[in-house]
Amino acid sequence: MKEAEEEFLKYATPYEKYGEKIELKIKHTMRVKKISKDLAESLNLSKEDVDLAEYCGLLHDVARFEQWKRYGTYDDLKSIDHGNLGYEILKKDHFINRFTKKNHNTILLAVKYHNKYRVPNTLNERNRLFANITRDADKLDILHLVINGKLAVKTDNTIMSNHIIKQLKNKTSIRTKDVKTKADEIGVRLGFIFDINFKKSYQMIKEHDYINRLIDCQKRETKNEELIKQMEELRTFVNEYIEEMITC
């Protein structure tokens, strides 16, 4: 794994000349790799499969560097689907061999589907497992970034749309394309909770108090009383759901 990390840094570090956002993604990658390992260990996977989860985490955002270089944004809707691009980058000229010689298909599918709204039913049980580990780890670190001000939403005093509130109350995650207001982006983050796959992930969310800290962070960004009321109602609803998923 150390050699794979070195290869990753060898690939990613030269992109730092394109701005500080590159360093943010490098650090994000390393945290997702670590969270992926923790989740895999919580599932009592073999040492080889724990390593595989780490490879998926290490490579999940490999396309972000080329995406920023080409488009100057990490917004897939304004540029390119970075999961699909990562899949192509790793396949081209067998680039994935620089990191590991094994389990290529599982890693490629985890990279391709880590950012999709849903993992397709066509994936077999093993590939779905590693895709879901990667997806959970990615979401957990995005929540970390939000509460630490790296991805905080500037709400411009809008409120969450009714259709976003309805989807959350129906325990449904939010599609990025459904976002209509800046405040809807808060709903996207809260909606992560309804697309989490493992009890350990919920335990980590509770342990780090991500939901309360996320809402408190966003409350500081607005003076809109209606939005504050929306977030407080969702705080209770989402935290109750987390408790339910931990104890079920």
C-alpha positions in Angstrom: 0.0 0.0 0.0 2.9 2.4 0.7 4.1 2.0 -2.9 0.6 2.6 -4.2 0.4 5.9 -2.1 3.8 6.9 -3.5 2.5 6.3 -7.1 -0.6 8.3 -6.4 1.4 11.2 -5.1 3.7 11.0 -8.0 0.7 11.3 -10.3 -1.3 14.0 -8.3 1.4 16.3 -7.0 2.4 17.8 -10.3 -1.2 19.1 -10.6 -0.6 21.4 -7.6 0.5 24.1 -10.0 -3.1 24.5 -11.0 -4.1 25.8 -7.5 -4.8 25.0 -3.9 -7.9 23.0 -4.7 -5.6 20.2 -5.9 -4.0 19.9 -2.4 -7.5 19.7 -0.9 -8.3 16.7 -3.1 -5.0 14.9 -2.2 -5.8 15.2 1.5 -9.4 14.2 0.9 -8.1 11.1 -0.9 -5.9 10.0 1.9 -8.7 10.4 4.4 -11.1 8.4 2.2 -8.5 5.7 2.0 -8.2 5.5 5.8 -12.0 5.5 6.3 -12.4 2.8 3.7 -9.9 0.7 5.6 -11.8 1.3 8.9 -15.1 0.3 7.3 -13.6 -2.9 5.8 -12.1 -3.9 9.1 -15.5 -3.3 10.8 -16.9 -5.9 8.4 -14.3 -8.4 9.4 -13.0 -8.7 5.9 -9.7 -10.5 5.1 -6.4 -8.6 5.1 -6.5 -8.8 1.3 -10.0 -7.3 1.1 -9.1 -4.6 3.6 -6.2 -3.7 1.3 -8.6 -3.7 -1.7 -10.9 -1.3 0.1 -7.9 1.0 0.6 -7.0 0.8 -3.1 -10.6 1.8 -4.0 -10.4 4.8 -1.6 -7.0 5.8 -2.9 -8.1 5.9 -6.5 -11.8 6.9 -6.2 -11.0 10.6 -7.1 -8.1 10.0 -9.5 -10.0 12.0 -12.2 -10.4 15.1 -10.1 -6.9 16.4 -11.0 -7.4 16.2 -14.7 -11.0 17.6 -14.2 -9.6 20.7 -12.5 -6.9 21.1 -15.1 -9.3 20.9 -18.0 -12.3 22.8 -16.6 -11.3 24.7 -13.4 -14.2 23.2 -11.5 -15.2 20.1 -9.5 -18.8 20.5 -10.5 -19.6 17.4 -12.7 -22.7 19.1 -14.1 -20.6 21.9 -15.5 -17.7 19.7 -16.7 -17.5 15.9 -16.8 -18.6 12.9 -14.6 -15.4 12.3 -12.6 -16.4 8.7 -11.8 -16.6 7.9 -15.5 -13.4 9.8 -16.2 -11.5 8.1 -13.4 -12.6 4.7 -14.8 -11.2 5.7 -18.2 -7.9 7.1 -16.8 -7.2 4.0 -14.9 -8.0 1.7 -17.9 -6.0 3.7 -20.4 -2.7 2.1 -21.2 -3.3 -0.1 -18.1 -2.5 2.8 -15.8 -4.1 1.0 -12.9 -1.1 -1.4 -12.9 1.0 1.3 -11.4 -1.0 0.9 -8.2 -1.8 -2.8 -8.0 -1.8 -5.9 -10.2 -4.9 -7.5 -8.7 -8.7 -6.9 -8.5 -8.7 -4.4 -11.3 -12.4 -4.8 -12.2 -13.6 -4.3 -8.6 -11.5 -1.1 -8.2 -12.6 0.2 -11.6 -16.3 -0.3 -10.7 -15.8 1.3 -7.3 -14.2 4.4 -9.0 -16.9 4.6 -11.7 -19.9 4.3 -9.3 -18.6 6.1 -6.2 -20.3 9.3 -7.3 -23.5 8.0 -8.9 -27.0 8.4 -7.4 -27.3 4.6 -7.1 -25.1 1.6 -7.7 -26.6 -0.4 -10.5 -28.2 -3.8 -9.8 -26.0 -5.4 -12.4 -23.0 -5.4 -10.1 -22.4 -8.7 -8.4 -22.4 -8.8 -4.6 -18.6 -8.5 -4.2 -18.3 -5.5 -6.5 -21.3 -3.8 -4.9 -19.7 -4.3 -1.5 -16.5 -2.4 -2.4 -18.4 0.3 -4.3 -20.5 0.9 -1.2 -17.5 1.0 1.1 -16.0 3.7 -1.2 -19.3 5.6 -1.4 -19.7 5.7 2.4 -16.1 6.7 3.0 -16.4 9.5 0.4 -19.6 10.8 2.0 -18.1 10.7 5.5 -15.2 12.8 4.5 -17.4 15.3 2.5 -19.3 15.8 5.7 -15.9 16.4 7.5 -15.0 19.0 4.9 -18.4 20.8 5.2 -18.2 21.2 9.0 -14.6 22.4 8.7 -15.6 25.1 6.3 -14.0 23.7 3.2 -17.4 23.0 1.5 -19.7 25.3 3.5 -22.8 26.4 1.5 -23.2 30.2 1.1 -27.0 30.2 1.2 -27.6 33.8 -0.1 -30.7 33.8 2.2 -32.7 31.3 0.1 -34.6 28.4 1.7 -34.8 24.7 0.8 -37.2 23.9 -1.9 -40.4 22.0 -1.0 -39.4 19.1 -3.2 -36.1 18.8 -1.4 -37.8 18.8 2.0 -40.3 16.2 0.8 -37.5 13.9 -0.5 -35.7 14.1 2.8 -38.8 13.4 4.8 -39.3 10.4 2.6 -35.7 9.3 3.6 -34.4 9.7 0.1 -31.0 11.1 -0.9 -31.0 14.1 -3.2 -29.9 14.2 -6.9 -27.6 17.2 -7.6 -29.7 18.0 -10.7 -32.7 18.6 -8.4 -31.0 21.5 -6.6 -32.8 24.8 -7.4 -31.5 27.1 -4.6 -28.3 27.5 -2.7 -30.0 26.2 0.4 -30.9 23.0 -1.5 -27.2 22.2 -1.3 -27.7 21.7 2.4 -30.4 19.2 1.6 -27.9 17.3 -0.6 -25.5 16.9 2.4 -28.3 15.9 4.8 -29.5 13.4 2.1 -26.2 11.6 2.3 -27.6 10.0 5.5 -30.2 8.1 3.5 -27.6 6.5 1.2 -25.3 5.1 3.8 -24.7 1.3 3.7 -23.0 0.2 6.9 -23.7 0.5 10.7 -20.1 1.5 11.3 -20.6 4.5 9.0 -23.6 5.6 11.0 -21.6 5.1 14.2 -18.9 7.4 12.8 -21.4 10.0 11.8 -22.8 10.0 15.3 -19.3 9.9 16.9 -18.2 13.0 15.0 -21.6 14.7 15.6 -21.6 15.5 11.8 -25.3 16.4 11.5 -25.5 18.8 14.4 -22.2 20.4 13.4 -23.3 20.6 9.8 -26.5 22.4 10.7 -24.8 24.6 13.2 -22.2 25.6 10.6 -24.9 26.4 8.0 -27.0 28.4 10.6 -24.0 30.7 10.9 -24.2 31.3 7.2 -27.8 32.7 7.1 -30.1 35.1 8.8 -33.2 33.6 7.1 -35.5 32.4 9.9 -37.5 30.1 7.6 -34.3 28.3 6.6 -33.2 28.0 10.2 -36.6 26.5 11.1 -36.3 24.0 8.2 -32.8 22.9 9.3 -33.9 22.5 12.9 -36.8 20.3 11.9 -34.5 18.2 9.8 -31.9 18.0 12.6 -34.3 16.1 14.7 -35.6 13.9 11.9 -32.1 13.0 10.6 -30.6 12.3 14.0 -33.5 10.0 14.9 -32.9 8.1 11.7 -29.2 7.7 12.5 -30.1 6.3 15.9 -32.5 3.9 14.3 -29.9 2.6 11.9 -27.3 2.1 14.6 -29.7 0.2 16.8 -31.5 -1.9 14.2 
